[in-house]
Amino acid sequence: MRFRFRCDIVQSFDLRKTLHDILVQLMTLSQSRDGRLIESSFLFHFSVPCYYFKGHWKKSGVSLPEAYALPCFDQLDQSSKDGKKPWAEVRLAWNAEGFILNLSVTGKQQDPWCRDSRIEDSDGIALWFNTRSSSPIHRASRFCHEFRFLPLGEGTQMKQPIARQCEIKRAKENAKVASGFPPQVRSQSQSEGYALQAFIPGKGISGFDPDEHPHIGFHFVVSDQERGIHAMTLGDAFPTDADPSLWSTLELVDS
């Protein structure tokens, strides 16, 4: 059984504490990675708002305000008293032109490890969208998309960021790659990490129609060989890279 949880206000500490209290009432299993049979976030199907952005993507990128930050539910098994700030933050906005993404990674002592030839093993972020999420499916359809963005890895010196649409594992039918509307990305190195900004054109997403289909299946995973995995819900112990039924729901909010 999975419970549905709709998140209207994104306040990471309060939200984590609220859900932690709910879990205490629902289950008495011993601690996870330290013994819990399943990850706590597996018990829920989360629905979160994705807010409308009035601006437009620029070649220099777009910086989204904090209000566009997405919650990260893979921390439910952590104590709400530890006070640790996540090492990655993901912000996402939408408009008729598509989606704008901001990623910030902090607390690093090493440069990101990125290889164009090994994009799935590289540091960066992967996002999955399902523009027809009304019925749960376990294998991706042509309305399901996977995009990966890396802060480095392209160019003669491998210093340029990478934006790529990838095929989803075990898909019944992969989405067509819209060659005329490729995803775009820019990145900036910081003292202990990096900042990445990206744009996914709506014309490059099969079935993207916010008026008719404002609820979209969605999942993200930030990977870093130094820091680990930062996922929206379930980590790499579950086949979130292949099974859309494990993704959450984005509600495209127009105000």
N, C-alpha and C positions, 0 to 999 in steps of 0.2 A: 504494500500500500504506500502511495506517495500523497502527501498533503499539498494543497495549493496555498501559496502564500503570496499576497499582492503587496508590493512595497511602494508606498507613495512618497515617503520622506526618506531621503538617503542621509543618514547620520551614522557613520560606520560603528562607532562605539556603542551608541544606544541601540542600534539595530542588532548588533552582535549579542548584546546583553539580553535583549528581548527574546531573540530566537533561542539563546542558550537556556533561558528560563522555561520556554515552551518545551524544549527537548528534555529538560529534567522531569517534566510532568509526563512526557510521552514514553520515555524509556529509561531503564535502569541498567543499561549495559555498561561494562567497564570501559575505561578510556580507549579511544581509537588507536591509531598507530601503536598504541601501547596496549592493544587488546580488544578494542571495540570491533564488533563484527563487520560493521559497515560505516562509511562516512556519514556524519549527521545530515549533510546537505542532500544525501540520496533520498531522505524521507520527504523532501519537499519538491514541488515544481514551482519555481519562483517566477513572478511577473513584475517587471520593473519599468518605470517610465523612461522614455528617451525623448528629450525635449527638442522642440523646433528651434532652428537657428536662422536668424534673418540675414546673416551675412553670406558671403560667397567665398569659395575656395580661391586662394591666390597661390602663385608660384612660390611665394615666400612662406606659405603656410598660413594656418589660422590657429590662434591660441584660444581655447575654450575656457570660460569661467568655471569655477568650482562647482556650480550648480549642475553641470553636465557630468559630474563624476558618477561612475557606475559602482554599485556595491559589489563586494567580493565575499561570497558565502562559504568559500572553502576554509575560512578561519573559524567556523563554528565549533570545531573540536578544541580550539585554543581557549584558555581561560580568559574571561572578560576582564580579569584583574591584572593581566600581565602588562597591559599598557603599551605593547609594542605596536609601532606604526608600520603598516605594510611597506615593503620595499618597492612596490610598483603601484601606480595609479593609472586607471583607464578612464578617459572621458569620451563620450560619444554624443553626437548631435545629428539631426536629420533636417532636410528640407527637400523641396521638389527636385533638386539637382542630385541628391544622393546623401551619403553619410560622411561626416567629418570625424576623424579619430585623433585623440591626443594620448600619448603614452609617456609616462615619466618613470624612469628606473633610477633608484638611488642606492647608496651604500655599497658601491662596487669598488674594488681595489684593482681590478684587472680590466683591460679593454674587452669589449664584446667579442665573442667568437662567432663569426659569420662566414659562411661559404656558399657561394651561388650554386655549387654542385651538390651541396648537402643542406638544402634549405630547411628541411624538417628537423635537422639536428642543431640548427643554428640558434643563437640568441635572438629574441625578437618576440613578436606577437602573432598569434593565429586567431582569426575570427571566422565564425560560421554563421550563415544566415539561412533561414527557410521562410520564403515569402508566402507559403501556404501551410501554415502550422495549425490549422483548425482540427486536424485529425492526426494522432500520433503515428509515426512511421519509424521503422527500425533500420531502413536503408534509404539513403538519400535519393531524391528525385531530381528532375531538371530544375526545380525551384530552389534547390539547396546549393549553397556556394561556400567555398573556402578561400580566404584571402590571407596571405602572410606578408608581414612587413618586417624588414631587418634594418638596423641602424647602419650597417656596413656590409661590405662583401662584393660590391660591383665596381667595375672600372679596372684600369691597369694596376692601380695600387690598392684595389679593394677597399677604397675609402668612401665609396658612394653607397647610399641606402638602396634597398631592394624592395620592390612592390610586385607581388606575384599572385595570380589566381591559380589555385591548385585543384587537382582532381580529388574528390572525396573517396576514401577507401570503401570498398564493397558497395559502391553506389549502383542502384538499378539503372540510373541514367544521370550522367554528369551534365551540369549546366554548360551551355555554350560559352566559349571565351569571346567576349565582345572586343575584338581587336581594335575597333575605332574608339573605344572608351576604356582605356586601361586605368587601373588604380594608380594613384600618384602618391609620392612620399618625399618627405624631407626630414633630416635628422640633425641634431646638434650634440656634440660631445660636451659633457659637463664634468665638474671636478671629481665626482664620485658616481658617475653614471651617464645617462644620456636622456634626451628628450626627442620624441618622434611625433611627427604630425603627418596625417595621411588623408586622402580623399578617395572614396569609392563612388564613382558615378552611378546614378540610378539607372541610366541607360545600359549599364553593364551588368545589371542584376535582373535576371529573368523574373517576371512577375512583380516587380517593384511598382506598387500602386497604393500609396498611403491612404487615399480616399476610400477605396474599396476594401483594402486589406491592411488595416492599421496595426494588426497584431502579427509580429514576426518572430519565428523561432530564432534563438540567438545563444551563442556561447563564445567565450574567449579564453585563451590560455597564454600567459606570458612565460616564456622559457628563458632561463639564464643558467649557464653551466656553472657559474659561481654562486648564485643565490638560490637556484632551485626552480620550483614551479609556482606560479600565482594564477589560479584559475577562478573563473566566475563562480562555479559551483564545484563539480567533481574534478578530481585530479586525474593523473595518468593511470590510476588503477581501474578506471572505467573507460570504455571505448567511445568517449565523447567525440573523437575525431571521425567516427563512422556512423554513430547511431543518433539521429535527430530527436528521438524520443527523450534523450537525456539532456537536451538543451532547455534553456529557460525561454521566457517570452518577453519581447520588447513591445511595449505599448507606445506607439508613435503619438506623442502629445503635441498638439499644435499651439499650445500657449504655455 
